[in-house]
Amino acid sequence: MATKNTKPASAYAKPHTMTGKAVTVEANPGKGGNRSKLDAYDVSIGAISKSAGDEQTKTSGTVTRGNGCAIKGTMARGPMA
């Protein structure tokens, strides 16, 4: 049976790198801007995209082969030959 770590935090090693240098906690660990707010992300919900602008949703495509009697999901969209 495994034992539980019930010691106080001071009993364990301080956070460090593989070389032994101390690691500090940053206020914003991500690179770039503040990513704690949703307006900083490039998100898309359904057919609405933040960065796409006024582009229309692509509804055309190539009909794929070998779908049997399927009536939905038979169109291929994207950079296909």
Backbone bond lengths (Angstrom), bond angles and torsions (degrees), N, CA, C in turn:
res aa  C-N    CA-C-N  psi(-1)  N-CA   C-N-CA  omega(-1)  CA-C   N-CA-C  phi
1 M - - - 1.446 - - 1.530 108.69 -
2 A 1.309 116.10 136.38 1.456 121.21 -178.43 1.523 110.40 -75.70
3 T 1.328 114.60 147.69 1.457 118.92 177.50 1.519 109.68 -90.90
4 K 1.309 115.64 154.76 1.457 120.59 179.22 1.521 109.77 -94.99
5 N 1.314 115.88 148.23 1.460 121.31 176.16 1.515 108.47 -82.98
6 T 1.321 115.82 93.18 1.457 120.05 -177.24 1.516 112.54 -108.92
7 K 1.335 116.81 11.73 1.465 120.63 179.09 1.521 109.83 -77.08
8 P 1.329 117.94 158.13 1.465 119.34 174.98 1.533 110.34 -69.45
9 A 1.312 116.60 160.91 1.465 121.61 -176.52 1.521 112.14 -60.53
10 S 1.309 118.19 -28.94 1.466 120.87 -178.87 1.524 112.01 -69.10
11 A 1.329 118.95 -16.39 1.456 121.81 -179.17 1.520 112.20 -78.69
12 Y 1.309 117.65 -17.54 1.456 121.42 -177.55 1.522 110.63 -96.53
13 A 1.333 116.35 164.78 1.457 121.54 -179.43 1.526 110.02 -69.37
14 K 1.310 115.80 146.36 1.462 121.58 176.51 1.532 108.41 -69.10
15 P 1.355 118.46 152.61 1.465 119.86 177.49 1.526 111.15 -58.59
16 H 1.342 116.43 132.88 1.457 120.68 -176.64 1.522 109.96 -152.12
17 T 1.336 114.56 165.06 1.460 120.79 176.17 1.519 109.12 -84.28
18 M 1.324 116.81 176.93 1.463 120.12 179.41 1.523 112.28 -66.50
19 T 1.329 117.24 -22.26 1.461 120.16 178.64 1.520 111.71 -87.72
20 G 1.314 118.16 -7.76 1.460 121.25 177.48 1.510 114.53 102.76
21 K 1.349 117.68 -2.70 1.458 119.85 179.11 1.524 110.37 -71.92
22 A 1.319 116.19 147.45 1.459 121.01 -179.92 1.532 110.23 -70.98
23 V 1.325 115.90 147.29 1.457 122.35 179.34 1.519 107.81 -111.24
24 T 1.329 116.31 133.68 1.455 119.92 177.75 1.521 109.73 -107.83
25 V 1.304 115.82 154.94 1.451 121.62 179.73 1.522 108.42 -91.67
26 E 1.324 116.48 129.31 1.459 121.00 -179.96 1.522 109.96 -96.77
27 A 1.329 116.02 155.44 1.457 120.30 177.90 1.520 110.92 -69.91
28 N 1.328 117.51 -37.55 1.459 122.58 179.00 1.525 108.22 -128.66
29 P 1.335 118.05 89.37 1.458 119.38 -175.29 1.521 114.43 -71.78
30 G 1.315 118.44 -16.11 1.454 120.62 179.16 1.511 111.41 -74.52
31 K 1.302 115.58 155.86 1.466 119.02 177.85 1.523 108.41 -86.37
32 G 1.304 116.72 143.96 1.453 120.19 178.92 1.520 111.69 92.92
33 G 1.314 115.10 -147.77 1.457 120.66 -175.48 1.514 113.47 -74.79
34 N 1.302 114.90 -178.54 1.454 121.92 179.74 1.529 108.68 -73.00
35 R 1.317 117.14 115.44 1.459 121.57 -177.05 1.518 112.40 -101.24
36 S 1.323 116.80 18.61 1.455 119.05 -179.93 1.523 112.08 -88.23
37 K 1.337 117.47 -6.16 1.453 120.85 178.33 1.525 109.76 -113.14
38 L 1.316 116.48 145.81 1.461 120.84 -175.42 1.523 112.61 -67.31
39 D 1.333 118.43 -29.01 1.465 119.06 -178.62 1.533 112.40 -70.97
40 A 1.334 117.90 -8.95 1.455 120.84 177.40 1.527 111.44 -85.29
41 Y 1.319 118.32 -13.11 1.456 122.60 -178.36 1.526 111.06 -94.56
42 D 1.330 115.58 153.25 1.457 121.70 173.74 1.526 106.41 -97.09
43 V 1.313 116.60 90.87 1.459 121.31 -174.40 1.519 110.65 -106.90
44 S 1.315 115.14 156.05 1.456 120.62 172.63 1.516 107.81 -135.14
45 I 1.323 115.39 138.29 1.457 121.65 178.98 1.518 106.70 -123.27
46 G 1.312 115.86 111.20 1.455 120.06 -177.61 1.512 110.68 62.03
47 A 1.319 117.11 -122.37 1.456 121.36 -178.53 1.523 111.88 -93.24
48 I 1.329 118.20 1.12 1.461 121.94 -178.15 1.520 108.69 -100.61
49 S 1.332 116.73 121.43 1.452 121.75 -179.30 1.518 109.13 -122.44
50 K 1.343 115.74 141.83 1.460 120.42 -178.81 1.524 111.45 -70.46
51 S 1.347 117.84 -39.29 1.461 120.13 -174.84 1.521 113.23 -94.98
52 A 1.322 118.49 -11.04 1.457 119.75 -176.01 1.519 112.27 -75.35
53 G 1.307 117.32 -20.68 1.455 119.64 -179.89 1.506 111.34 75.87
54 D 1.339 117.08 -132.10 1.454 121.66 -177.00 1.528 112.83 -100.82
55 E 1.326 117.78 19.75 1.457 119.97 -179.76 1.524 109.81 -67.98
56 Q 1.311 114.91 144.19 1.458 120.57 178.36 1.525 109.93 -79.45
57 T 1.317 116.33 151.89 1.452 121.52 175.96 1.521 109.31 -70.05
58 K 1.329 116.27 134.78 1.461 120.36 -178.32 1.526 108.90 -72.91
59 T 1.327 116.11 122.00 1.460 120.83 -179.18 1.520 112.17 -115.07
60 S 1.329 117.67 -7.84 1.460 119.74 179.60 1.518 109.32 -100.25
61 G 1.291 117.06 168.65 1.452 121.13 179.20 1.510 110.37 178.77
62 T 1.312 116.22 -169.48 1.443 122.87 -179.65 1.526 108.90 -99.64
63 V 1.326 117.07 133.41 1.457 120.62 177.76 1.525 107.99 -74.61
64 T 1.320 116.79 127.05 1.456 120.66 -179.71 1.524 110.55 -85.46
65 R 1.318 115.69 158.87 1.463 121.31 -179.64 1.518 109.87 -101.33
66 G 1.309 117.03 160.89 1.452 122.09 174.04 1.511 114.10 77.50
67 N 1.320 117.61 33.66 1.455 120.55 -179.18 1.522 113.12 -94.98
68 G 1.298 118.06 -2.26 1.456 120.31 -179.46 1.516 110.28 65.49
69 C 1.320 117.36 -129.93 1.459 120.22 -178.32 1.531 111.42 -99.56
70 A 1.340 117.45 21.35 1.462 120.35 179.19 1.515 110.12 -66.13
71 I 1.324 116.34 141.30 1.460 120.05 177.69 1.519 111.10 -113.21
72 K 1.336 117.50 -13.58 1.462 120.83 177.91 1.523 108.75 -125.04
73 G 1.313 115.99 152.53 1.455 120.74 178.59 1.505 114.01 75.15
74 T 1.315 117.36 31.30 1.459 121.14 -177.93 1.525 112.67 -103.77
75 M 1.327 118.21 2.72 1.463 121.06 -179.29 1.525 109.38 -103.16
76 A 1.317 117.06 138.04 1.457 122.70 176.54 1.526 107.38 -104.50
77 R 1.322 116.72 127.29 1.460 121.43 179.27 1.513 109.03 -121.79
78 G 1.295 116.60 137.37 1.452 120.30 177.57 1.518 111.66 132.59
79 P 1.315 116.09 -172.75 1.475 120.67 -176.84 1.517 111.84 -78.48
80 M 1.298 117.25 71.74 1.458 120.75 179.12 1.530 109.37 -109.88
81 A 1.305 116.08 152.40 1.460 121.09 -177.66 1.491 109.04 -74.08
